[in-house]
């Protein structure tokens, strides 16, 4: 079964009492593509990122066999960025 994923692609910064992750790939399109890659193929991802989106994150998606032909990079553009801080109860 093939899967076409259209959704948000972001850079997430997350802080918890247990650690900190800065500017890692996030967004609904990234999460469903990566998760689905364990169960089905081909997966085609459609979305847009800025030129600041790390090559290492693109390489991760490619390593999962995700077709990125529909990924548009806006030269000079900035990728959507989200940050969150969680407390001990993870709320």
PDB file of N, CA, C and O in Angstrom, chain B, residues numbered from 101:
ATOM      1  N   UNK B 101       0.852  -1.174   0.000  1.00  0.00           N
ATOM      2  CA  UNK B 101       0.000   0.000   0.000  1.00  0.00           C
ATOM      3  C   UNK B 101       0.894   1.233   0.000  1.00  0.00           C
ATOM      4  O   UNK B 101       1.827   1.320   0.799  1.00  0.00           O
ATOM      5  N   UNK B 102       0.623   2.177  -0.879  1.00  0.00           N
ATOM      6  CA  UNK B 102       1.386   3.424  -0.897  1.00  0.00           C
ATOM      7  C   UNK B 102       0.694   4.459  -0.016  1.00  0.00           C
ATOM      8  O   UNK B 102      -0.501   4.366   0.265  1.00  0.00           O
ATOM      9  N   UNK B 103       1.481   5.450   0.411  1.00  0.00           N
ATOM     10  CA  UNK B 103       0.967   6.481   1.304  1.00  0.00           C
ATOM     11  C   UNK B 103       1.502   7.836   0.861  1.00  0.00           C
ATOM     12  O   UNK B 103       2.708   8.015   0.696  1.00  0.00           O
ATOM     13  N   UNK B 104       0.594   8.786   0.669  1.00  0.00           N
ATOM     14  CA  UNK B 104       0.961  10.169   0.377  1.00  0.00           C
ATOM     15  C   UNK B 104       0.710  10.983   1.636  1.00  0.00           C
ATOM     16  O   UNK B 104      -0.409  11.017   2.146  1.00  0.00           O
ATOM     17  N   UNK B 105       1.748  11.635   2.136  1.00  0.00           N
ATOM     18  CA  UNK B 105       1.661  12.422   3.365  1.00  0.00           C
ATOM     19  C   UNK B 105       1.814  13.893   3.014  1.00  0.00           C
ATOM     20  O   UNK B 105       2.814  14.301   2.423  1.00  0.00           O
ATOM     21  N   UNK B 106       0.815  14.685   3.382  1.00  0.00           N
ATOM     22  CA  UNK B 106       0.855  16.138   3.196  1.00  0.00           C
ATOM     23  C   UNK B 106       0.610  16.758   4.565  1.00  0.00           C
ATOM     24  O   UNK B 106      -0.405  16.478   5.202  1.00  0.00           O
ATOM     25  N   UNK B 107       1.526  17.589   5.014  1.00  0.00           N
ATOM     26  CA  UNK B 107       1.347  18.178   6.334  1.00  0.00           C
ATOM     27  C   UNK B 107       2.483  19.087   6.716  1.00  0.00           C
ATOM     28  O   UNK B 107       3.309  19.472   5.888  1.00  0.00           O
ATOM     29  N   UNK B 108       2.508  19.422   7.989  1.00  0.00           N
ATOM     30  CA  UNK B 108       3.516  20.366   8.472  1.00  0.00           C
ATOM     31  C   UNK B 108       4.862  19.674   8.678  1.00  0.00           C
ATOM     32  O   UNK B 108       4.949  18.523   9.104  1.00  0.00           O
ATOM     33  N   UNK B 109       5.895  20.429   8.359  1.00  0.00           N
ATOM     34  CA  UNK B 109       7.271  20.020   8.615  1.00  0.00           C
ATOM     35  C   UNK B 109       7.880  21.163   9.407  1.00  0.00           C
ATOM     36  O   UNK B 109       7.823  22.317   8.983  1.00  0.00           O
ATOM     37  N   UNK B 110       8.458  20.847  10.548  1.00  0.00           N
ATOM     38  CA  UNK B 110       8.914  21.907  11.447  1.00  0.00           C
ATOM     39  C   UNK B 110      10.254  21.552  12.064  1.00  0.00           C
ATOM     40  O   UNK B 110      10.755  20.436  11.926  1.00  0.00           O
ATOM     41  N   UNK B 111      10.809  22.524  12.738  1.00  0.00           N
ATOM     42  CA  UNK B 111      11.948  22.309  13.623  1.00  0.00           C
ATOM     43  C   UNK B 111      11.444  22.536  15.039  1.00  0.00           C
ATOM     44  O   UNK B 111      10.918  23.604  15.352  1.00  0.00           O
ATOM     45  N   UNK B 112      11.602  21.544  15.886  1.00  0.00           N
ATOM     46  CA  UNK B 112      11.096  21.608  17.258  1.00  0.00           C
ATOM     47  C   UNK B 112      12.239  21.794  18.248  1.00  0.00           C
ATOM     48  O   UNK B 112      13.308  21.200  18.108  1.00  0.00           O
ATOM     49  N   UNK B 113      11.994  22.615  19.232  1.00  0.00           N
ATOM     50  CA  UNK B 113      12.877  22.728  20.388  1.00  0.00           C
ATOM     51  C   UNK B 113      12.046  22.337  21.602  1.00  0.00           C
ATOM     52  O   UNK B 113      11.015  22.950  21.881  1.00  0.00           O
ATOM     53  N   UNK B 114      12.497  21.317  22.320  1.00  0.00           N
ATOM     54  CA  UNK B 114      11.717  20.763  23.424  1.00  0.00           C
ATOM     55  C   UNK B 114      12.589  20.717  24.674  1.00  0.00           C
ATOM     56  O   UNK B 114      13.735  20.267  24.639  1.00  0.00           O
ATOM     57  N   UNK B 115      12.021  21.189  25.770  1.00  0.00           N
ATOM     58  CA  UNK B 115      12.724  21.164  27.050  1.00  0.00           C
ATOM     59  C   UNK B 115      11.859  20.442  28.073  1.00  0.00           C
ATOM     60  O   UNK B 115      10.680  20.756  28.239  1.00  0.00           O
ATOM     61  N   UNK B 116      12.457  19.473  28.756  1.00  0.00           N
ATOM     62  CA  UNK B 116      11.798  18.773  29.854  1.00  0.00           C
ATOM     63  C   UNK B 116      12.741  18.801  31.054  1.00  0.00           C
ATOM     64  O   UNK B 116      13.900  19.194  30.917  1.00  0.00           O
ATOM     65  N   UNK B 117      12.263  18.392  32.220  1.00  0.00           N
ATOM     66  CA  UNK B 117      13.170  18.306  33.363  1.00  0.00           C
ATOM     67  C   UNK B 117      14.290  17.285  33.138  1.00  0.00           C
ATOM     68  O   UNK B 117      15.274  17.263  33.878  1.00  0.00           O
ATOM     69  N   UNK B 118      14.135  16.446  32.120  1.00  0.00           N
ATOM     70  CA  UNK B 118      15.075  15.356  31.886  1.00  0.00           C
ATOM     71  C   UNK B 118      16.034  15.610  30.734  1.00  0.00           C
ATOM     72  O   UNK B 118      16.968  14.836  30.530  1.00  0.00           O
ATOM     73  N   UNK B 119      15.819  16.687  29.974  1.00  0.00           N
ATOM     74  CA  UNK B 119      16.706  16.961  28.855  1.00  0.00           C
ATOM     75  C   UNK B 119      16.190  18.061  27.956  1.00  0.00           C
ATOM     76  O   UNK B 119      15.127  18.639  28.184  1.00  0.00           O
ATOM     77  N   UNK B 120      16.972  18.332  26.928  1.00  0.00           N
ATOM     78  CA  UNK B 120      16.681  19.424  26.001  1.00  0.00           C
ATOM     79  C   UNK B 120      17.048  18.964  24.593  1.00  0.00           C
ATOM     80  O   UNK B 120      18.126  18.409  24.380  1.00  0.00           O
ATOM     81  N   UNK B 121      16.164  19.192  23.643  1.00  0.00           N
ATOM     82  CA  UNK B 121      16.436  18.909  22.232  1.00  0.00           C
ATOM     83  C   UNK B 121      16.218  20.203  21.466  1.00  0.00           C
ATOM     84  O   UNK B 121      15.167  20.833  21.595  1.00  0.00           O
ATOM     85  N   UNK B 122      17.193  20.601  20.676  1.00  0.00           N
ATOM     86  CA  UNK B 122      17.139  21.880  19.980  1.00  0.00           C
ATOM     87  C   UNK B 122      17.067  21.679  18.471  1.00  0.00           C
ATOM     88  O   UNK B 122      17.946  21.054  17.877  1.00  0.00           O
ATOM     89  N   UNK B 123      16.017  22.211  17.859  1.00  0.00           N
ATOM     90  CA  UNK B 123      15.863  22.242  16.408  1.00  0.00           C
ATOM     91  C   UNK B 123      15.965  20.848  15.769  1.00  0.00           C
ATOM     92  O   UNK B 123      16.777  20.611  14.874  1.00  0.00           O
ATOM     93  N   UNK B 124      15.124  19.948  16.253  1.00  0.00           N
ATOM     94  CA  UNK B 124      15.031  18.612  15.666  1.00  0.00           C
ATOM     95  C   UNK B 124      13.795  18.561  14.771  1.00  0.00           C
ATOM     96  O   UNK B 124      12.843  19.316  14.969  1.00  0.00           O
ATOM     97  N   UNK B 125      13.818  17.672  13.796  1.00  0.00           N
ATOM     98  CA  UNK B 125      12.694  17.569  12.864  1.00  0.00           C
ATOM     99  C   UNK B 125      11.420  17.216  13.608  1.00  0.00           C
ATOM    100  O   UNK B 125      11.411  16.341  14.474  1.00  0.00           O
ATOM    101  N   UNK B 126      10.351  17.904  13.262  1.00  0.00           N
ATOM    102  CA  UNK B 126       9.056  17.658  13.860  1.00  0.00           C
ATOM    103  C   UNK B 126       7.962  18.011  12.880  1.00  0.00           C
ATOM    104  O   UNK B 126       8.221  18.277  11.707  1.00  0.00           O
ATOM    105  N   UNK B 127       6.750  18.010  13.365  1.00  0.00           N
ATOM    106  CA  UNK B 127       5.597  18.296  12.521  1.00  0.00           C
ATOM    107  C   UNK B 127       4.897  17.010  12.133  1.00  0.00           C
ATOM    108  O   UNK B 127       5.507  15.941  12.097  1.00  0.00           O
ATOM    109  N   UNK B 128       3.612  17.124  11.843  1.00  0.00           N
ATOM    110  CA  UNK B 128       2.795  15.937  11.584  1.00  0.00           C
ATOM    111  C   UNK B 128       3.297  15.120  10.401  1.00  0.00           C
ATOM    112  O   UNK B 128       3.276  13.890  10.452  1.00  0.00           O
ATOM    113  N   UNK B 129       3.747  15.777   9.340  1.00  0.00           N
ATOM    114  CA  UNK B 129       4.200  15.040   8.157  1.00  0.00           C
ATOM    115  C   UNK B 129       5.452  14.221   8.450  1.00  0.00           C
ATOM    116  O   UNK B 129       5.592  13.098   7.966  1.00  0.00           O
ATOM    117  N   UNK B 130       6.350  14.778   9.232  1.00  0.00           N
ATOM    118  CA  UNK B 130       7.575  14.059   9.591  1.00  0.00           C
ATOM    119  C   UNK B 130       7.243  12.850  10.455  1.00  0.00           C
ATOM    120  O   UNK B 130       7.731  11.748  10.202  1.00  0.00           O
ATOM    121  N   UNK B 131       6.406  13.057  11.480  1.00  0.00           N
ATOM    122  CA  UNK B 131       6.107  11.967  12.410  1.00  0.00           C
ATOM    123  C   UNK B 131       5.364  10.816  11.732  1.00  0.00           C
ATOM    124  O   UNK B 131       5.719   9.655  11.937  1.00  0.00           O
ATOM    125  N   UNK B 132       4.348  11.109  10.935  1.00  0.00           N
ATOM    126  CA  UNK B 132       3.599  10.015  10.307  1.00  0.00           C
ATOM    127  C   UNK B 132       4.434   9.317   9.243  1.00  0.00           C
ATOM    128  O   UNK B 132       4.346   8.099   9.091  1.00  0.00           O
ATOM    129  N   UNK B 133       5.243  10.070   8.504  1.00  0.00           N
ATOM    130  CA  UNK B 133       6.101   9.449   7.487  1.00  0.00           C
ATOM    131  C   UNK B 133       7.100   8.495   8.127  1.00  0.00           C
ATOM    132  O   UNK B 133       7.261   7.357   7.684  1.00  0.00           O
ATOM    133  N   UNK B 134       7.764   8.967   9.169  1.00  0.00           N
ATOM    134  CA  UNK B 134       8.763   8.127   9.836  1.00  0.00           C
ATOM    135  C   UNK B 134       8.110   6.891  10.453  1.00  0.00           C
ATOM    136  O   UNK B 134       8.632   5.784  10.318  1.00  0.00           O
ATOM    137  N   UNK B 135       6.979   7.070  11.124  1.00  0.00           N
ATOM    138  CA  UNK B 135       6.307   5.936  11.756  1.00  0.00           C
ATOM    139  C   UNK B 135       5.804   4.940  10.716  1.00  0.00           C
ATOM    140  O   UNK B 135       5.987   3.732  10.868  1.00  0.00           O
ATOM    141  N   UNK B 136       5.175   5.442   9.666  1.00  0.00           N
ATOM    142  CA  UNK B 136       4.608   4.559   8.644  1.00  0.00           C
ATOM    143  C   UNK B 136       5.687   3.802   7.880  1.00  0.00           C
ATOM    144  O   UNK B 136       5.429   2.724   7.346  1.00  0.00           O
ATOM    145  N   UNK B 137       6.895   4.361   7.826  1.00  0.00           N
ATOM    146  CA  UNK B 137       7.970   3.709   7.072  1.00  0.00           C
ATOM    147  C   UNK B 137       8.340   2.345   7.650  1.00  0.00           C
ATOM    148  O   UNK B 137       8.992   1.548   6.976  1.00  0.00           O
ATOM    149  N   UNK B 138       7.939   2.073   8.868  1.00  0.00           N
ATOM    150  CA  UNK B 138       8.182   0.759   9.459  1.00  0.00           C
ATOM    151  C   UNK B 138       7.161  -0.279   8.997  1.00  0.00           C
ATOM    152  O   UNK B 138       7.351  -1.476   9.213  1.00  0.00           O
ATOM    153  N   UNK B 139       6.072   0.179   8.357  1.00  0.00           N
ATOM    154  CA  UNK B 139       4.976  -0.722   8.034  1.00  0.00           C
ATOM    155  C   UNK B 139       4.605  -0.788   6.563  1.00  0.00           C
ATOM    156  O   UNK B 139       4.005  -1.773   6.132  1.00  0.00           O
ATOM    157  N   UNK B 140       4.943   0.231   5.778  1.00  0.00           N
ATOM    158  CA  UNK B 140       4.501   0.253   4.388  1.00  0.00           C
ATOM    159  C   UNK B 140       5.479   1.031   3.521  1.00  0.00           C
ATOM    160  O   UNK B 140       6.316   1.788   4.013  1.00  0.00           O
ATOM    161  N   UNK B 141       5.348   0.824   2.235  1.00  0.00           N
ATOM    162  CA  UNK B 141       6.132   1.570   1.246  1.00  0.00           C
ATOM    163  C   UNK B 141       5.363   1.497  -0.065  1.00  0.00           C
ATOM    164  O   UNK B 141       4.608   0.543  -0.251  1.00  0.00           O
ATOM    165  N   UNK B 142       5.502   2.414  -0.953  1.00  0.00           N
ATOM    166  CA  UNK B 142       6.293   3.636  -0.813  1.00  0.00           C
ATOM    167  C   UNK B 142       5.538   4.713  -0.026  1.00  0.00           C
ATOM    168  O   UNK B 142       4.309   4.722   0.031  1.00  0.00           O
ATOM    169  N   UNK B 143       6.302   5.603   0.567  1.00  0.00           N
ATOM    170  CA  UNK B 143       5.753   6.776   1.248  1.00  0.00           C
ATOM    171  C   UNK B 143       6.274   8.001   0.527  1.00  0.00           C
ATOM    172  O   UNK B 143       7.476   8.146   0.306  1.00  0.00           O
ATOM    173  N   UNK B 144       5.357   8.876   0.166  1.00  0.00           N
ATOM    174  CA  UNK B 144       5.726  10.128  -0.505  1.00  0.00           C
ATOM    175  C   UNK B 144       5.323  11.282   0.395  1.00  0.00           C
ATOM    176  O   UNK B 144       4.168  11.383   0.811  1.00  0.00           O
ATOM    177  N   UNK B 145       6.276  12.150   0.693  1.00  0.00           N
ATOM    178  CA  UNK B 145       6.038  13.280   1.579  1.00  0.00           C
ATOM    179  C   UNK B 145       5.972  14.565   0.755  1.00  0.00           C
ATOM    180  O   UNK B 145       6.836  14.818  -0.085  1.00  0.00           O
ATOM    181  N   UNK B 146       4.946  15.367   1.002  1.00  0.00           N
ATOM    182  CA  UNK B 146       4.782  16.660   0.336  1.00  0.00           C
ATOM    183  C   UNK B 146       4.759  17.734   1.412  1.00  0.00           C
ATOM    184  O   UNK B 146       3.964  17.668   2.350  1.00  0.00           O
ATOM    185  N   UNK B 147       5.632  18.719   1.274  1.00  0.00           N
ATOM    186  CA  UNK B 147       5.683  19.805   2.243  1.00  0.00           C
ATOM    187  C   UNK B 147       6.712  20.833   1.829  1.00  0.00           C
ATOM    188  O   UNK B 147       7.331  20.728   0.770  1.00  0.00           O
ATOM    189  N   UNK B 148       6.883  21.821   2.675  1.00  0.00           N
ATOM    190  CA  UNK B 148       7.819  22.907   2.378  1.00  0.00           C
ATOM    191  C   UNK B 148       8.665  23.203   3.613  1.00  0.00           C
ATOM    192  O   UNK B 148       8.174  23.193   4.742  1.00  0.00           O
ATOM    193  N   UNK B 149       9.946  23.466   3.370  1.00  0.00           N
ATOM    194  CA  UNK B 149      10.879  23.851   4.429  1.00  0.00           C
ATOM    195  C   UNK B 149      11.707  25.029   3.932  1.00  0.00           C
ATOM    196  O   UNK B 149      11.734  25.331   2.739  1.00  0.00           O
ATOM    197  N   UNK B 150      12.371  25.679   4.858  1.00  0.00           N
ATOM    198  CA  UNK B 150      13.306  26.734   4.502  1.00  0.00           C
ATOM    199  C   UNK B 150      14.695  26.158   4.286  1.00  0.00           C
ATOM    200  O   UNK B 150      14.940  24.977   4.533  1.00  0.00           O
ATOM    201  N   UNK B 151      15.592  27.004   3.827  1.00  0.00           N
ATOM    202  CA  UNK B 151      16.962  26.540   3.582  1.00  0.00           C
ATOM    203  C   UNK B 151      17.704  26.233   4.879  1.00  0.00           C
ATOM    204  O   UNK B 151      18.811  25.697   4.845  1.00  0.00           O
ATOM    205  N   UNK B 152      17.106  26.567   6.023  1.00  0.00           N
ATOM    206  CA  UNK B 152      17.719  26.264   7.320  1.00  0.00           C
ATOM    207  C   UNK B 152      17.410  24.847   7.810  1.00  0.00           C
ATOM    208  O   UNK B 152      17.911  24.436   8.856  1.00  0.00           O
ATOM    209  N   UNK B 153      16.584  24.091   7.061  1.00  0.00           N
ATOM    210  CA  UNK B 153      16.249  22.733   7.485  1.00  0.00           C
ATOM    211  C   UNK B 153      17.498  21.866   7.352  1.00  0.00           C
ATOM    212  O   UNK B 153      18.083  21.791   6.272  1.00  0.00           O
ATOM    213  N   UNK B 154      17.915  21.209   8.439  1.00  0.00           N
ATOM    214  CA  UNK B 154      19.191  20.486   8.434  1.00  0.00           C
ATOM    215  C   UNK B 154      19.239  19.331   7.433  1.00  0.00           C
ATOM    216  O   UNK B 154      18.290  18.556   7.308  1.00  0.00           O
ATOM    217  N   UNK B 155      20.346  19.237   6.738  1.00  0.00           N
ATOM    218  CA  UNK B 155      20.578  18.145   5.791  1.00  0.00           C
ATOM    219  C   UNK B 155      20.500  16.793   6.511  1.00  0.00           C
ATOM    220  O   UNK B 155      20.054  15.800   5.935  1.00  0.00           O
ATOM    221  N   UNK B 156      20.934  16.767   7.765  1.00  0.00           N
ATOM    222  CA  UNK B 156      20.899  15.510   8.524  1.00  0.00           C
ATOM    223  C   UNK B 156      19.471  15.001   8.702  1.00  0.00           C
ATOM    224  O   UNK B 156      19.251  13.790   8.734  1.00  0.00           O
ATOM    225  N   UNK B 157      18.504  15.901   8.819  1.00  0.00           N
ATOM    226  CA  UNK B 157      17.108  15.487   8.968  1.00  0.00           C
ATOM    227  C   UNK B 157      16.565  14.964   7.636  1.00  0.00           C
ATOM    228  O   UNK B 157      15.783  14.014   7.616  1.00  0.00           O
ATOM    229  N   UNK B 158      16.973  15.575   6.535  1.00  0.00           N
ATOM    230  CA  UNK B 158      16.593  15.073   5.206  1.00  0.00           C
ATOM    231  C   UNK B 158      17.191  13.683   5.000  1.00  0.00           C
ATOM    232  O   UNK B 158      16.520  12.780   4.500  1.00  0.00           O
ATOM    233  N   UNK B 159      18.443  13.520   5.383  1.00  0.00           N
ATOM    234  CA  UNK B 159      19.098  12.217   5.252  1.00  0.00           C
ATOM    235  C   UNK B 159      18.403  11.154   6.095  1.00  0.00           C
ATOM    236  O   UNK B 159      18.308  10.001   5.675  1.00  0.00           O
ATOM    237  N   UNK B 160      17.915  11.525   7.279  1.00  0.00           N
ATOM    238  CA  UNK B 160      17.173  10.569   8.105  1.00  0.00           C
ATOM    239  C   UNK B 160      15.919  10.100   7.372  1.00  0.00           C
ATOM    240  O   UNK B 160      15.655   8.900   7.293  1.00  0.00           O
ATOM    241  N   UNK B 161      15.143  11.051   6.833  1.00  0.00           N
ATOM    242  CA  UNK B 161      13.917  10.684   6.123  1.00  0.00           C
ATOM    243  C   UNK B 161      14.235   9.805   4.916  1.00  0.00           C
ATOM    244  O   UNK B 161      13.543   8.817   4.668  1.00  0.00           O
ATOM    245  N   UNK B 162      15.272  10.155   4.172  1.00  0.00           N
ATOM    246  CA  UNK B 162      15.677   9.337   3.025  1.00  0.00           C
ATOM    247  C   UNK B 162      16.113   7.943   3.471  1.00  0.00           C
ATOM    248  O   UNK B 162      15.845   6.957   2.784  1.00  0.00           O
ATOM    249  N   UNK B 163      16.781   7.861   4.616  1.00  0.00           N
ATOM    250  CA  UNK B 163      17.237   6.556   5.112  1.00  0.00           C
ATOM    251  C   UNK B 163      16.068   5.642   5.463  1.00  0.00           C
ATOM    252  O   UNK B 163      16.226   4.421   5.491  1.00  0.00           O
ATOM    253  N   UNK B 164      14.902   6.216   5.729  1.00  0.00           N
ATOM    254  CA  UNK B 164      13.698   5.444   6.013  1.00  0.00           C
ATOM    255  C   UNK B 164      12.959   5.084   4.722  1.00  0.00           C
ATOM    256  O   UNK B 164      11.886   4.482   4.767  1.00  0.00           O
ATOM    257  N   UNK B 165      13.538   5.455   3.567  1.00  0.00           N
ATOM    258  CA  UNK B 165      12.926   5.114   2.287  1.00  0.00           C
ATOM    259  C   UNK B 165      11.801   6.045   1.879  1.00  0.00           C
ATOM    260  O   UNK B 165      10.997   5.692   1.017  1.00  0.00           O
ATOM    261  N   UNK B 166      11.725   7.217   2.472  1.00  0.00           N
ATOM    262  CA  UNK B 166      10.656   8.176   2.182  1.00  0.00           C
ATOM    263  C   UNK B 166      11.027   8.977   0.939  1.00  0.00           C
ATOM    264  O   UNK B 166      12.120   9.536   0.852  1.00  0.00           O
ATOM    265  N   UNK B 167      10.110   9.025  -0.015  1.00  0.00           N
ATOM    266  CA  UNK B 167      10.305   9.772  -1.260  1.00  0.00           C
ATOM    267  C   UNK B 167      10.089  11.258  -0.982  1.00  0.00           C
ATOM    268  O   UNK B 167       8.989  11.671  -0.615  1.00  0.00           O
ATOM    269  N   UNK B 168      11.135  12.053  -1.157  1.00  0.00           N
ATOM    270  CA  UNK B 168      11.072  13.485  -0.868  1.00  0.00           C
ATOM    271  C   UNK B 168      10.985  14.339  -2.128  1.00  0.00           C
ATOM    272  O   UNK B 168      11.297  15.529  -2.086  1.00  0.00           O
ATOM    273  N   UNK B 169      10.566  13.752  -3.245  1.00  0.00           N
ATOM    274  CA  UNK B 169      10.438  14.536  -4.481  1.00  0.00           C
ATOM    275  C   UNK B 169       9.443  15.677  -4.309  1.00  0.00           C
ATOM    276  O   UNK B 169       9.547  16.690  -5.001  1.00  0.00           O
ATOM    277  N   UNK B 170       8.483  15.534  -3.404  1.00  0.00           N
ATOM    278  CA  UNK B 170       7.484  16.570  -3.156  1.00  0.00           C
ATOM    279  C   UNK B 170       7.865  17.551  -2.066  1.00  0.00           C
ATOM    280  O   UNK B 170       7.046  18.375  -1.660  1.00  0.00           O
ATOM    281  N   UNK B 171       9.099  17.475  -1.587  1.00  0.00           N
ATOM    282  CA  UNK B 171       9.571  18.402  -0.559  1.00  0.00           C
ATOM    283  C   UNK B 171      10.176  19.622  -1.242  1.00  0.00           C
ATOM    284  O   UNK B 171      11.150  19.513  -1.987  1.00  0.00           O
ATOM    285  N   UNK B 172       9.591  20.771  -0.982  1.00  0.00           N
ATOM    286  CA  UNK B 172      10.092  22.011  -1.574  1.00  0.00           C
ATOM    287  C   UNK B 172      10.912  22.764  -0.535  1.00  0.00           C
ATOM    288  O   UNK B 172      10.483  22.939   0.605  1.00  0.00           O
ATOM    289  N   UNK B 173      12.097  23.205  -0.944  1.00  0.00           N
ATOM    290  CA  UNK B 173      12.946  24.026  -0.084  1.00  0.00           C
ATOM    291  C   UNK B 173      12.932  25.448  -0.621  1.00  0.00           C
ATOM    292  O   UNK B 173      13.270  25.687  -1.780  1.00  0.00           O
ATOM    293  N   UNK B 174      12.541  26.385   0.224  1.00  0.00           N
ATOM    294  CA  UNK B 174      12.517  27.800  -0.145  1.00  0.00           C
ATOM    295  C   UNK B 174      13.884  28.395   0.197  1.00  0.00           C
ATOM    296  O   UNK B 174      14.215  28.572   1.369  1.00  0.00           O
ATOM    297  N   UNK B 175      14.667  28.698  -0.827  1.00  0.00           N
ATOM    298  CA  UNK B 175      15.992  29.273  -0.608  1.00  0.00           C
ATOM    299  C   UNK B 175      15.864  30.615   0.100  1.00  0.00           C
ATOM    300  O   UNK B 175      15.105  31.485  -0.327  1.00  0.00           O
ATOM    301  N   UNK B 176      16.611  30.773   1.180  1.00  0.00           N
ATOM    302  CA  UNK B 176      16.547  31.990   1.978  1.00  0.00           C
ATOM    303  C   UNK B 176      15.375  32.014   2.941  1.00  0.00           C
ATOM    304  O   UNK B 176      15.255  32.928   3.757  1.00  0.00           O
ATOM    305  N   UNK B 177      14.506  31.009   2.849  1.00  0.00           N
ATOM    306  CA  UNK B 177      13.337  30.939   3.723  1.00  0.00           C
ATOM    307  C   UNK B 177      13.666  30.263   5.037  1.00  0.00           C
ATOM    308  O   UNK B 177      14.711  29.627   5.182  1.00  0.00           O
ATOM    309  N   UNK B 178      12.765  30.407   5.987  1.00  0.00           N
ATOM    310  CA  UNK B 178      12.933  29.795   7.304  1.00  0.00           C
ATOM    311  C   UNK B 178      11.860  28.733   7.511  1.00  0.00           C
ATOM    312  O   UNK B 178      10.693  28.939   7.180  1.00  0.00           O
ATOM    313  N   UNK B 179      12.265  27.612   8.055  1.00  0.00           N
ATOM    314  CA  UNK B 179      11.357  26.529   8.394  1.00  0.00           C
ATOM    315  C   UNK B 179      10.547  26.920   9.628  1.00  0.00           C
ATOM    316  O   UNK B 179      11.067  27.565  10.539  1.00  0.00           O
ATOM    317  N   UNK B 180       9.262  26.526   9.655  1.00  0.00           N
ATOM    318  CA  UNK B 180       8.429  26.756  10.834  1.00  0.00           C
ATOM    319  C   UNK B 180       9.140  26.189  12.057  1.00  0.00           C
ATOM    320  O   UNK B 180       9.658  25.073  12.013  1.00  0.00           O
ATOM    321  N   UNK B 181       9.168  26.947  13.141  1.00  0.00           N
ATOM    322  CA  UNK B 181       9.844  26.523  14.367  1.00  0.00           C
ATOM    323  C   UNK B 181       8.857  26.553  15.525  1.00  0.00           C
ATOM    324  O   UNK B 181       8.108  27.515  15.699  1.00  0.00           O
ATOM    325  N   UNK B 182       8.870  25.493  16.307  1.00  0.00           N
ATOM    326  CA  UNK B 182       7.992  25.376  17.470  1.00  0.00           C
ATOM    327  C   UNK B 182       8.863  25.043  18.669  1.00  0.00           C
ATOM    328  O   UNK B 182       9.852  24.321  18.544  1.00  0.00           O
ATOM    329  N   UNK B 183       8.493  25.573  19.835  1.00  0.00           N
ATOM    330  CA  UNK B 183       9.209  25.186  21.048  1.00  0.00           C
ATOM    331  C   UNK B 183       8.208  24.951  22.168  1.00  0.00           C
ATOM    332  O   UNK B 183       7.151  25.578  22.230  1.00  0.00           O
ATOM    333  N   UNK B 184       8.568  24.037  23.043  1.00  0.00           N
ATOM    334  CA  UNK B 184       7.711  23.722  24.175  1.00  0.00           C
ATOM    335  C   UNK B 184       8.543  23.373  25.387  1.00  0.00           C
ATOM    336  O   UNK B 184       9.645  22.835  25.278  1.00  0.00           O
ATOM    337  N   UNK B 185       7.992  23.690  26.543  1.00  0.00           N
ATOM    338  CA  UNK B 185       8.641  23.364  27.810  1.00  0.00           C
ATOM    339  C   UNK B 185       7.644  22.544  28.624  1.00  0.00           C
ATOM    340  O   UNK B 185       6.515  22.972  28.863  1.00  0.00           O
ATOM    341  N   UNK B 186       8.076  21.376  29.038  1.00  0.00           N
ATOM    342  CA  UNK B 186       7.233  20.485  29.813  1.00  0.00           C
ATOM    343  C   UNK B 186       7.738  20.422  31.248  1.00  0.00           C
ATOM    344  O   UNK B 186       8.936  20.547  31.504  1.00  0.00           O
ATOM    345  N   UNK B 187       6.802  20.224  32.190  1.00  0.00           N
ATOM    346  CA  UNK B 187       7.134  20.128  33.606  1.00  0.00           C
ATOM    347  C   UNK B 187       7.236  18.657  34.010  1.00  0.00           C
ATOM    348  O   UNK B 187       7.121  17.778  33.155  1.00  0.00           O
ATOM    349  N   UNK B 188       7.447  18.378  35.282  1.00  0.00           N
ATOM    350  CA  UNK B 188       7.615  16.998  35.742  1.00  0.00           C
ATOM    351  C   UNK B 188       6.425  16.113  35.409  1.00  0.00           C
ATOM    352  O   UNK B 188       6.594  14.916  35.174  1.00  0.00           O
ATOM    353  N   UNK B 189       5.222  16.682  35.387  1.00  0.00           N
ATOM    354  CA  UNK B 189       4.050  15.881  35.022  1.00  0.00           C
ATOM    355  C   UNK B 189       3.869  15.825  33.502  1.00  0.00           C
ATOM    356  O   UNK B 189       2.862  15.314  33.012  1.00  0.00           O
ATOM    357  N   UNK B 190       4.851  16.355  32.759  1.00  0.00           N
ATOM    358  CA  UNK B 190       4.874  16.408  31.291  1.00  0.00           C
ATOM    359  C   UNK B 190       3.681  17.153  30.722  1.00  0.00           C
ATOM    360  O   UNK B 190       3.239  16.872  29.608  1.00  0.00           O
ATOM    361  N   UNK B 191       3.164  18.093  31.479  1.00  0.00           N
ATOM    362  CA  UNK B 191       2.103  18.991  31.038  1.00  0.00           C
ATOM    363  C   UNK B 191       2.681  20.335  30.707  1.00  0.00           C
ATOM    364  O   UNK B 191       1.948  21.242  30.313  1.00  0.00           O
TER     365      UNK B 191
END
